[in-house]
Amino acid sequence: MSSRMTCELFAVSFDASQPQRLARFWFGVLDWQLIDDPDGAALLPSDDTGFRIRFLPTQRQKVGQNRMHFDLTSTSLEGQQQTVARALELGARHIDIGQDPDDGHVVLADPEGNEFCVIEPGNNFLADCGFIGALACDGSQEVGYFWSAALGWPLVWDQDQETAIRSPFGGPKITWGGPPLMPNTGKQRLHFDLTPSADSDQQTEVDRLLSLGATRIGIGQGEVGWVVLADPDGNEFCVLTSH
């Protein structure tokens, strides 16, 4: 099998009780293009972020803290304050997840309780990553290696069991904080939707991901066109057909 064969990160998808409402919130925060999605709603990036954000209906209630969240960047203290104020006006709220009162970043939750951070200016790690600086994940070193191989994104950080990858084309980093890991509270509110690359197909990619350490799982999805897998840390993700 070709070593260059990889999946593409088509979307980061939120499970949402009210997909349209949550899409409007993130539209207001990010200023991306709001579009219809066959299964809910979606936002298309207005910068070099290489994936869309989807909002998909669910009946499940959020349980515990999400294993992944967005880190939004700032170029000035005034800009950070403006982002926080705009998010609060749109329906976000301040939350405490154990952060230090002296931390420079601000921790918020969107209208459905999904955590996100507004990072202070001067963060060198996210300096050239755009407004969404990172998708920050709770996860092991092993899972960082898995996603690097799955997406063909090089490791840009690998130290003290913390890892990060980034698309060769730029955009946000995806980071994993290493141990200790948060407890698994069931199906995650956020997940990756992958599509096969142009020179591959769904079944080939599923087989490749299984060979990298993914597992097949059932989440009650029934007869659908996508395949649900879990990464080595047990996080669900979907392999769609080609787009």
N, C-alpha and C positions, 0 to 999 in steps of 0.2 A: 504493500500500500504506500502511496506517495506520502513522504514525510511532510509535504507542504499542505496536505489536505486538512482543512480545519473547518469548524463551524463559524458562523457569524453571529454576533450578539445582535439579534433583531430588536429586542425590547427588554427593558426592565418593567415588569408588570406588578401592579398593586391589586390585590384582592380588595374590593370595596363594597360596603353596604349600599352606597349611593355613588356609583361610578361617575355619573355626569357632574355631580357636585364636587367630588374630589378632583376631577379633571379641571374644573373651572378654578379651583383653588391653586393648583400647580401651574395652570396657565397664567394666573395673575402673578405668581412668584417668579416664574422663569421667563415669561414673555415668549414662549414657543408657540407654534401654530397648532390650534385645536382642530382636530379632524374626527370624523366618524370612524368607528372601528366596528367590524361585524359583530364583535362580542361585547362591546361597551363603548369606551371612548379612548382617544389617544392624543398624544402631543408629539409633533415633529420638531426636532431641534432647529434652532436658528443660528447655531454656531457649529464648531467641528465635533460636537458630541456625536459619536457614530451610531447611536441607538435611539429609538423612540421610547416613550413611556406610555404604557397601556394601563387602563383602569377597567378591571373585569368584575362582574357581579359575583357576590358570595353571600351566603346566609350565615356563614361562620362568624362568630364574634372574635375580636382580637383578644389574644391571651398572652400576657407577658410582653417583654420587650422584644422588638424585632431584631433579627440577627443582622440586618443590613440597613443602612440609612445613608442619606445624601449629606455630604459636607459642602456647603455653599461658601464660596470665597468672597473676600472683600479686598479692595485696594486702598481703603482708608477707613478710619474709625467712623467717619460720617456715613460712608457707604454701608458699613456693617449695621449701623443704627437704622439706616433707611430700609435695608432689607428686613430687619427684625420688625420695624414698624409696619411695613407693607404686609408682611406675613400675618401679624397680629390683626390688622384691619380686615384681612381676608378670612380670618377664622382660626388662626393658629393660637396656641397658648404656650406659656412657659411651663417647663416640666423639670423635675429633679430626678436624675437617674444616678445620683451619687457623685456628680461632678464637684470639683473643688470651687468654693466661692470666688477664689482668685483666678480661676481659669479665664482666659481671654475669649473663648468661644461661648456662644449663646445656644442653649439647648431648647428646642421648641418641639411641639407636636402639631401635626396637621389636623384638620377637623375630624379625622377618624382615628387619631391617636398615634399615627406613625411618626416616629422620632426623626428629627433632622437637626443639623448643627449649622450655625452661621459662624464661620471661622474669622478670627481677627486678621487684620492686615499684617503682612510681614511673614507669613508662613511660607518658608522656602520650599518645603516639600510639595506644596500645591501651586507654586508660583506661576507656572505657565499652563495650568490645566483648565482654564476657563471658569465660568460661574459655578457650574457643578465641578468642584475640584476633585471629588472622589466619591465613589460608592464604598463606604467604610463598612466592612463585614466582620462579624465575630467568626473566627475560623482558624483552623490549624495550618501549620506549614504545609502539610500534605495537600490540603485543599487548594492552597495557592499554587502549588506545582501542577495540580490537576487542571485548574482553569487556565494556566499558562499554556499547557499542552492542548487543551480543548479548543481554545480560541486562537492559538498561534500568537499570543501577545507575550512579548519578552518580560521576564522579571526585571523590575526596576528597583526593587528593594528585597533583600533577603538577609535578615539579621535578627538574632535572638528569637527565632521562630516566628517573627513577623515578616510578612511577604506583601508585595504589591506588584501588579502588572499594569501595563498600559498599551493601548493600541499603537502600532507603528505609525498610524496616521494622526496621533495626538488625541485630544479629548481627555475625559476624566481618567483617573487611576481607579483601579479596584484594589482595595487593601484588606488584609486579614490580620487581626491583632494577636494571634497566637493564644496559648493557654493563659489562664483557665477559660474554658468555653462556657457560655451560658447554657442552661438546661434547655433541651428540646421540648417546646410546648405544643408540638403538633405542627400541622401544616403552616408554613410561613406565610405572612401577608405579602411579602415581596418575593418574586422569583425571576429567573432569567428565561426568556424565550429565545431559542436558537434556531437558525435556519441553516441548511446545508450550503456550502460554498458552490459556486457555479459549476465546478467540475465534480460534484458529488451528488448524493441523493439521501433521502431521509434514512433508509435502512442501513446504508453504508456508514452514515454518521453515527447512528445508534450503536452499531457494532463496534465502531472505533471508540466511542465514549465508554462503552462497557469494558473494552480492553484496557482503557486508561484507569479504570477503578470505579466507574459509575455502576449503579444497580437499578434494575427495573422495580418500580413500585406502583401500587394502585391507590388512588385517592378518591375512588368512586366516580371516575370520569366517564365510565361507560364507553360506548362506541363513538370515538372521536377521531379526528384526522391527525392528532398530534400524539407523541409518545412521551410519557412521563417517566423521568429518571430521577435518581438522587445522586448527588456528588458524595465524595468520601466522608463528609461530615453529616450526611443525611438530609441536606437541603434539596428540596424538590426543584426541578427545572423541566422545561418542555422542549422537545425537538419538533419543530413544525415542518410542514412540507415546504418546498422551495417557494420563495416570493419573487 
